[in-house]
C-alpha cells in the first residue's frame, strides 16, 4: 500500500490505500474524457460557477474537519491548517467570480474583417501535487481549469491520501459531474503512461527539480503543454536603511511557517554589514523561543516535519554543510523527543564551494550571509540555480522596487516575506520552473487561444 496517512508527530499510521490498478485508471480516464466532451465543456460559466461556489462554501462549513486532516497527515500547526483551508476556499470563489471576465473574447483590429480570439478549453488535464499544502496546491490548479471548461485528474502526494479524497468528495458534494474532478492513487510508471495518453492534453506539476525534469521531458515528447512549480531558495535581503525589528519579524515568519517546508519560504538571509550582527542576534533569539509539541495543540509553536525521511534528509544536508566549512550558529540537530522534529537552525560562513550554497533546505534551517552593500546583496541573491521568490527590506520603497527589478525571480516582496493570495500570480524562473498559477495569468495556461476571423477578403490567386 503506497498511499499512507502516517502522523509525523507520533509515527502512527492512521489509514492506508491501495494504488489504482491499470483498469481502474483507464475507467477514470474514460469518465473524465466523456465528462469533458459531453458535459463540462458545454456548460456556461454561470453553471460552472454554481459548482465552485458550493465547493467553497462546503470548505468553510467543513473547515475544522479538513484542517485536522492536514495536521494529522503532514504535521502542520492546526492554526496554519485552518488558514490553508480558508485560502483554498478563497481561490475557488475567486475563479468562480472572475473566470468569465478573464476569458472574454478579445476583438482584434483587423481592417475589413470581424476578428477575435476566444479562449477555449482543451480537455483533460493531469495535476501532480505535493504534500506541503494539501488543499491549496490542488485549489490553485483545479479552480481555474474547471472554470475554463477543462476537467482535471489529480495525482496527489502519497502521504496525504485522506486530504486527496476529501477534496474529491468536496467537488462531488458540490455537484460536479463524475469525471470533472478525479483523484488518482497511482505510481510514477502510471503517471508516465497517462502523460503519453492522447486524451491527456496538458500536465501541471508542483514538486522537486528531479520530478519536474522527468515530467517536462515526457510531456515534451508527447508535444503537450506543461507547467512546473519547483523548488526555491529565496533570498531575504536586508539593506542598511531597513526597519530592523520589522525585518526580523518577517524573517521568523518567512523561515518558520509550515516548519520551513515551503518553496517560497525565506531561506537565504543576506544582510548588509551595518545591520548584520544585530540582525543575527535578534533572529537567533526569536528562533530560540519556538517549542515543539503536538501540532493539534494551540500552544505548540514548532510542528514536526512531514515525515521521518524528511527529517533525515535535512539533517544530512546540515551535516554536509558543516563538513564543508559552515558554522552552526544555533540548532543543527533533531529534537530529542518523539516525532520528526528539527531544531530551528542557523548556518553561516557558507562559501560558494559549499554544497549548501546552491541547495534548497526544506525545513527550519536558515542560511545567513553578510555582505558589504546593495550590489553585493543582489549578486549573491542571483547566484542561485533557483528563481522563485525573494524579499527586500528598506525604508525607501522606490529603492526596494529598483532592487526587486534586479533580482532574477518570478516574485519579489518589498518589506514582507512571501505571501500568496488568489489575485497574485505565482511562479518562477530558472530551476524553479515555468508557467504561472493564480491571478488572471493562472487561467490562461491551459486554454486554446483560438482566432476566429470573418470578412470579405479576396481569394489569393
C-alpha positions as CSV (number, residue, x, y, z in Angstrom):
1,X,0.0,0.0,0.0
2,X,1.9,3.0,-1.3
3,X,-0.6,5.7,-0.1
4,X,-0.4,6.0,3.7
5,X,-1.5,8.5,6.4
6,X,1.2,8.4,9.0
7,X,1.1,11.1,11.7
8,X,4.6,12.7,11.8
9,X,4.0,13.7,15.4
10,X,3.6,10.2,16.8
11,X,4.5,7.9,13.9
12,X,1.1,6.2,13.9
13,X,-0.3,5.1,10.6
14,X,-3.9,6.1,10.5
15,X,-5.0,4.8,7.1
16,X,-3.6,3.1,4.0
17,X,-5.0,2.8,0.5
18,X,-4.1,0.6,-2.4
19,X,-2.9,2.1,-5.7
20,X,-5.5,2.1,-8.5
21,X,-4.7,-0.7,-10.9
22,X,-4.4,0.0,-14.7
23,X,-8.1,-1.0,-15.3
24,X,-9.3,1.5,-12.7
25,X,-7.1,4.2,-14.1
26,X,-8.5,3.6,-17.6
27,X,-12.0,3.7,-16.3
28,X,-11.4,7.0,-14.6
29,X,-9.7,8.5,-17.7
30,X,-12.6,7.4,-19.9
31,X,-15.1,9.0,-17.4
32,X,-13.0,12.3,-17.5
33,X,-12.8,12.4,-21.3
34,X,-16.5,11.7,-21.6
35,X,-17.4,14.3,-19.0
36,X,-15.3,16.9,-20.8
37,X,-16.9,16.3,-24.3
38,X,-20.5,15.6,-23.3
39,X,-21.0,17.8,-20.3
40,X,-18.5,20.1,-18.6
41,X,-17.2,22.0,-21.7
42,X,-20.8,22.5,-22.8
43,X,-21.8,24.3,-19.5
44,X,-21.9,28.0,-19.2
45,X,-19.7,30.0,-16.9
46,X,-22.8,30.5,-14.7
47,X,-23.4,26.8,-14.4
48,X,-19.7,26.1,-13.5
49,X,-19.8,28.9,-11.0
50,X,-22.6,27.3,-9.1
51,X,-20.4,24.2,-8.5
52,X,-17.3,26.1,-7.4
53,X,-19.2,28.4,-5.2
54,X,-20.8,25.5,-3.5
55,X,-17.4,23.8,-3.1
56,X,-16.0,27.0,-1.5
57,X,-19.0,27.1,0.9
58,X,-18.5,23.4,1.8
59,X,-14.9,24.0,2.5
60,X,-15.8,26.7,5.0
61,X,-18.5,24.5,6.6
62,X,-16.1,21.6,7.0
63,X,-13.1,23.8,7.9
64,X,-12.4,22.1,11.3
65,X,-12.5,18.6,9.8
66,X,-10.5,19.5,6.7
67,X,-7.8,21.3,8.8
68,X,-7.4,18.4,11.2
69,X,-6.7,16.1,8.2
70,X,-3.9,18.3,7.1
71,X,-2.4,18.3,10.6
72,X,-2.5,14.6,11.3
73,X,-1.3,13.7,7.8
74,X,1.7,16.1,7.3
75,X,2.1,17.8,10.7
76,X,1.2,21.4,10.0
77,X,0.2,23.5,13.0
78,X,-3.6,23.4,13.3
79,X,-4.0,27.2,13.1
80,X,-1.9,27.2,9.9
81,X,-4.0,24.3,8.5
82,X,-7.2,26.3,9.1
83,X,-5.6,29.2,7.3
84,X,-4.9,26.9,4.3
85,X,-8.5,25.8,4.2
86,X,-9.7,29.4,4.2
87,X,-7.2,30.3,1.4
88,X,-8.3,27.4,-0.7
89,X,-11.9,28.3,-0.4
90,X,-11.0,31.9,-1.4
91,X,-9.3,30.6,-4.5
92,X,-12.4,28.6,-5.5
93,X,-14.5,31.8,-5.0
94,X,-12.0,34.0,-6.9
95,X,-12.1,32.0,-10.1
96,X,-15.9,31.4,-9.8
97,X,-16.2,35.2,-9.7
98,X,-13.7,36.2,-12.3
99,X,-13.2,33.4,-14.8
100,X,-15.7,34.7,-17.4
101,X,-14.1,38.2,-17.4
102,X,-10.6,36.7,-17.6
103,X,-11.5,34.7,-20.6
104,X,-13.7,37.2,-22.5
105,X,-13.2,37.1,-26.3
106,X,-10.7,39.7,-27.4
107,X,-11.7,41.7,-30.5
108,X,-8.8,42.4,-32.9
109,X,-8.2,45.5,-35.1
110,X,-8.0,43.8,-38.5
111,X,-9.4,46.2,-41.2
112,X,-12.3,44.9,-43.2
113,X,-12.8,41.8,-41.0
114,X,-14.5,40.7,-37.9
115,X,-11.7,39.1,-36.0
116,X,-11.4,37.9,-32.4
117,X,-9.5,35.5,-30.2
118,X,-11.6,33.2,-28.0
119,X,-10.3,31.1,-25.0
120,X,-11.5,27.6,-25.4
121,X,-10.9,24.6,-23.0
122,X,-8.5,21.9,-24.3
123,X,-9.6,18.8,-22.4
124,X,-8.4,16.5,-19.6
125,X,-5.5,17.9,-17.6
126,X,-3.3,16.0,-15.2
127,X,-2.1,17.6,-12.0
128,X,0.8,16.2,-9.9
129,X,0.7,17.8,-6.5
130,X,2.9,17.9,-3.3
131,X,2.1,17.3,0.3
132,X,3.1,20.6,2.0
133,X,-0.1,22.4,1.2
134,X,-2.5,19.6,0.5
135,X,-5.6,21.7,-0.4
136,X,-4.1,24.9,-1.6
137,X,-1.9,23.2,-4.2
138,X,-5.0,21.5,-5.6
139,X,-7.2,24.5,-5.5
140,X,-4.9,26.7,-7.5
141,X,-4.7,24.0,-10.2
142,X,-8.3,22.8,-10.2
143,X,-10.2,26.0,-9.7
144,X,-9.1,28.0,-12.8
145,X,-9.1,25.0,-15.1
146,X,-12.5,23.8,-14.1
147,X,-13.9,27.3,-14.6
148,X,-12.2,27.4,-18.0
149,X,-14.1,24.3,-19.0
150,X,-11.4,21.7,-18.7
151,X,-11.6,18.7,-16.4
152,X,-8.8,17.6,-14.1
153,X,-7.3,14.5,-12.8
154,X,-5.0,14.8,-9.7
155,X,-2.2,12.6,-8.6
156,X,-1.6,13.8,-5.0
157,X,1.4,13.0,-2.8
158,X,1.3,9.6,-1.2
159,X,1.5,10.8,2.4
160,X,-1.7,12.9,2.2
161,X,-4.3,10.4,0.8
162,X,-7.1,11.5,3.1
163,X,-6.7,15.1,2.1
164,X,-6.8,14.0,-1.5
165,X,-10.0,12.0,-1.0
166,X,-11.6,14.9,1.0
167,X,-11.1,17.4,-1.8
168,X,-12.5,15.0,-4.4
169,X,-15.5,14.4,-2.1
170,X,-15.9,18.2,-1.8
171,X,-16.3,18.7,-5.5
172,X,-18.7,15.7,-5.8
173,X,-20.8,17.1,-3.0
174,X,-20.8,20.5,-4.6
175,X,-22.5,19.0,-7.7
176,X,-19.5,18.4,-10.1
177,X,-20.4,15.6,-12.5
178,X,-18.5,12.3,-12.5
179,X,-15.2,12.9,-14.3
180,X,-14.9,16.6,-13.8
181,X,-12.5,16.2,-10.8
182,X,-10.8,12.8,-10.4
183,X,-8.4,11.7,-7.6
184,X,-5.8,9.1,-8.6
185,X,-3.8,6.9,-6.3
186,X,-1.1,5.9,-8.9
187,X,2.5,5.1,-9.3
188,X,5.2,7.0,-11.2
189,X,5.0,4.5,-14.0
190,X,1.3,5.1,-14.3
191,X,1.8,8.8,-14.4
192,X,4.1,8.4,-17.3
193,X,1.5,6.3,-19.2
194,X,-1.1,8.9,-18.6
195,X,1.1,11.7,-19.9
196,X,1.6,9.5,-23.1
197,X,-2.2,9.1,-23.5
198,X,-3.6,11.4,-26.2
199,X,-6.7,12.0,-24.0
200,X,-4.5,13.9,-21.5
201,X,-4.0,17.4,-23.1
202,X,-1.7,19.1,-20.5
203,X,0.3,18.5,-17.3
204,X,0.9,20.6,-14.3
205,X,3.4,19.7,-11.6
206,X,4.4,21.2,-8.3
207,X,7.4,19.3,-6.8
208,X,11.1,18.7,-6.9
209,X,13.5,19.6,-9.7
210,X,14.1,15.9,-10.4
211,X,10.4,15.2,-10.8
212,X,9.9,18.4,-12.9
213,X,12.7,17.3,-15.3
214,X,11.1,13.9,-15.8
215,X,7.5,15.2,-16.3
216,X,8.6,18.1,-18.6
217,X,10.6,15.7,-20.8
218,X,7.7,13.2,-21.0
219,X,5.2,15.9,-21.8
220,X,7.5,17.4,-24.5
221,X,8.0,14.0,-26.1
222,X,4.2,14.0,-26.5
223,X,4.0,17.6,-27.6
224,X,1.9,18.6,-24.6
225,X,1.8,21.8,-22.7
226,X,3.2,21.6,-19.2
227,X,3.7,24.0,-16.2
228,X,6.2,23.5,-13.4
229,X,6.5,25.0,-10.0
230,X,9.6,23.5,-8.5
231,X,11.9,24.4,-5.6
232,X,13.2,27.7,-4.3
233,X,16.0,29.1,-2.2
234,X,14.5,32.6,-1.7
235,X,16.8,35.4,-0.7
236,X,15.8,37.7,2.1
237,X,17.8,40.9,1.6
238,X,18.1,43.4,4.5
239,X,19.5,46.8,3.4
240,X,21.2,49.3,5.7
241,X,18.1,51.5,5.9
242,X,15.7,48.7,6.8
243,X,13.5,48.7,9.9
244,X,15.4,46.0,11.7
245,X,12.7,44.9,14.1
246,X,10.2,44.6,11.3
247,X,12.7,42.7,9.2
248,X,13.4,40.2,12.0
249,X,9.7,39.5,12.5
250,X,9.2,38.8,8.8
251,X,12.4,36.7,8.8
252,X,10.9,34.5,11.5
253,X,7.6,34.0,9.8
254,X,9.2,33.6,6.4
255,X,11.5,30.8,7.6
256,X,9.3,29.1,10.2
257,X,5.9,29.0,8.6
258,X,4.9,25.4,7.8
259,X,8.1,24.4,9.7
260,X,10.0,25.9,6.8
261,X,8.5,23.4,4.3
262,X,7.5,25.8,1.6
263,X,9.0,26.5,-1.8
264,X,8.7,30.3,-1.2
265,X,10.0,30.2,2.4
266,X,12.7,32.7,3.1
267,X,15.9,30.6,3.1
268,X,19.0,32.7,2.4
269,X,19.2,35.7,4.7
270,X,21.5,38.3,3.1
271,X,22.2,41.3,5.4
272,X,24.4,44.3,4.8
273,X,27.3,44.8,7.3
274,X,25.9,47.7,9.3
275,X,22.9,45.6,10.4
276,X,24.3,42.0,10.1
277,X,25.4,41.4,13.7
278,X,22.3,42.9,15.3
279,X,20.0,41.0,12.9
280,X,21.7,37.7,13.6
281,X,21.4,38.3,17.4
282,X,17.7,39.2,17.2
283,X,16.9,36.4,14.7
284,X,18.7,33.8,16.8
285,X,16.8,35.0,19.9
286,X,13.5,34.8,18.2
287,X,14.1,31.3,16.8
288,X,15.1,30.1,20.2
289,X,11.6,30.7,21.6
290,X,10.0,28.0,19.4
291,X,9.0,24.9,21.3
292,X,8.0,21.5,19.8
293,X,4.7,19.8,20.6
294,X,1.5,18.3,19.3
295,X,0.5,20.4,16.2
296,X,-3.1,19.9,17.2
297,X,-2.4,21.8,20.5
298,X,-2.9,25.6,20.1
299,X,0.1,26.2,22.4
300,X,2.6,24.5,20.1
301,X,4.8,26.7,18.1
302,X,7.1,24.2,16.3
303,X,5.5,21.4,14.4
304,X,7.2,18.3,13.2
305,X,8.5,17.9,9.6
306,X,6.2,15.9,7.3
307,X,8.0,12.6,7.9
308,X,11.0,10.8,9.4
309,X,12.5,10.7,5.9
310,X,12.2,14.4,5.5
311,X,14.0,15.0,8.8
312,X,16.7,12.5,7.9
313,X,17.4,14.3,4.6
314,X,17.5,17.7,6.2
315,X,20.0,16.5,8.9
316,X,22.2,15.0,6.2
317,X,22.2,18.4,4.4
318,X,23.2,20.2,7.6
319,X,25.9,17.8,8.4
320,X,27.2,18.1,4.8
321,X,27.2,21.9,5.0
322,X,29.2,21.8,8.3
323,X,31.6,19.2,6.9
324,X,32.3,21.7,4.0
325,X,33.1,24.5,6.4
326,X,29.8,26.1,7.5
327,X,29.4,27.1,11.1
328,X,26.3,26.3,13.2
329,X,25.1,29.4,15.0
330,X,22.3,27.6,16.7
331,X,20.4,24.2,16.4
332,X,21.7,21.8,13.8
333,X,20.2,18.6,15.3
334,X,16.9,16.8,15.8
335,X,15.0,17.5,18.9
336,X,15.2,14.7,21.5
337,X,11.5,14.0,21.6
338,X,9.2,11.6,19.8
339,X,8.2,12.9,16.4
340,X,10.1,14.2,13.3
341,X,11.2,17.5,15.0
342,X,14.2,19.6,13.8
343,X,15.8,22.3,15.9
344,X,15.4,25.8,14.4
345,X,18.9,26.1,12.9
346,X,21.1,28.9,11.5
347,X,24.2,28.2,9.4
348,X,26.7,30.8,8.4
349,X,30.3,31.0,6.9
350,X,28.9,29.3,3.8
351,X,31.4,29.5,0.9
352,X,30.5,29.3,-2.7
353,X,32.2,25.9,-2.8
354,X,29.9,24.5,0.0
355,X,27.1,22.4,-1.4
356,X,24.7,24.3,0.9
357,X,25.4,27.4,-1.1
358,X,23.3,26.1,-4.0
359,X,20.9,23.8,-2.2
360,X,17.3,24.2,-1.0
361,X,16.8,23.4,2.7
362,X,13.2,22.2,3.2
363,X,12.7,22.8,6.9
364,X,13.6,25.2,9.7
365,X,17.2,25.8,8.6
366,X,18.3,29.4,7.8
367,X,21.5,30.3,5.8
368,X,22.9,33.6,7.0
369,X,25.2,35.7,4.8
370,X,26.7,39.2,5.5
371,X,27.6,41.4,2.5
372,X,29.1,44.8,2.0
373,X,26.4,46.6,0.2
374,X,23.3,46.5,-2.0
375,X,25.2,45.4,-5.1
376,X,26.8,42.5,-3.3
377,X,23.4,41.5,-1.9
378,X,21.8,41.4,-5.4
379,X,24.8,39.5,-6.8
380,X,24.5,36.9,-4.0
381,X,20.7,36.6,-4.4
382,X,21.1,35.9,-8.1
383,X,23.9,33.4,-7.6
384,X,21.5,30.5,-7.3
385,X,20.0,27.9,-9.6
386,X,16.6,28.8,-8.3
387,X,14.4,31.8,-9.2
388,X,11.1,31.6,-7.4
389,X,10.7,34.4,-4.9
390,X,12.6,36.8,-2.7
391,X,12.3,39.8,-0.3
392,X,13.9,43.2,0.0
393,X,13.8,45.3,3.2
394,X,14.3,49.0,3.0
395,X,12.5,52.1,4.3
396,X,12.7,53.6,0.7
397,X,10.0,51.8,-1.3
398,X,11.3,53.2,-4.6
399,X,14.7,51.8,-3.8
400,X,13.1,48.5,-3.0
401,X,11.4,48.4,-6.4
402,X,14.7,49.1,-8.1
403,X,16.4,46.3,-6.2
404,X,13.5,44.0,-6.9
405,X,13.8,44.6,-10.7
406,X,17.4,43.4,-10.5
407,X,16.6,40.1,-8.8
408,X,16.1,37.1,-11.1
409,X,13.0,35.6,-9.7
410,X,9.3,35.3,-10.6
411,X,8.2,37.1,-7.4
412,X,9.8,39.8,-5.1
413,X,8.2,41.1,-2.0
414,X,9.2,44.5,-0.5
415,X,9.2,44.7,3.3
416,X,7.5,41.3,3.5
417,X,8.2,37.7,3.4
418,X,6.5,35.8,0.6
419,X,2.7,35.9,0.7
420,X,0.1,34.3,-1.5
421,X,-3.4,35.4,-2.5
422,X,-5.7,34.4,-5.3
423,X,-5.1,37.6,-7.3
424,X,-1.3,37.4,-7.2
425,X,0.5,35.4,-9.9
426,X,2.7,32.6,-8.5
427,X,5.6,31.0,-10.3
428,X,9.3,31.3,-11.0
429,X,12.2,31.1,-13.5
430,X,15.4,29.1,-13.8
431,X,15.3,25.8,-11.9
432,X,12.1,27.0,-10.1
433,X,10.1,26.1,-13.2
434,X,7.9,27.9,-15.7
435,X,4.3,29.0,-16.1
436,X,2.1,30.8,-13.6
437,X,-0.7,29.8,-11.3
438,X,-3.3,32.1,-9.6
439,X,-4.4,35.6,-10.8
440,X,-5.6,36.3,-14.3
441,X,-2.4,34.5,-15.6
442,X,-3.3,31.2,-13.9
443,X,-6.4,30.6,-16.0
444,X,-4.6,31.3,-19.3
445,X,-2.1,28.4,-19.1
446,X,-4.4,25.6,-20.4
447,X,-6.8,27.2,-22.9
448,X,-6.7,27.3,-26.7
449,X,-6.4,30.9,-27.8
450,X,-8.4,30.4,-31.0
451,X,-8.6,33.0,-33.7
452,X,-12.0,33.4,-35.4
453,X,-12.0,35.7,-38.4
454,X,-14.7,36.6,-40.9
455,X,-14.9,39.1,-43.7
456,X,-15.0,39.7,-47.5
457,X,-11.4,39.0,-48.4
458,X,-10.4,38.3,-52.0
459,X,-9.0,34.8,-52.5
460,X,-5.3,34.5,-53.3
461,X,-4.6,33.5,-56.8
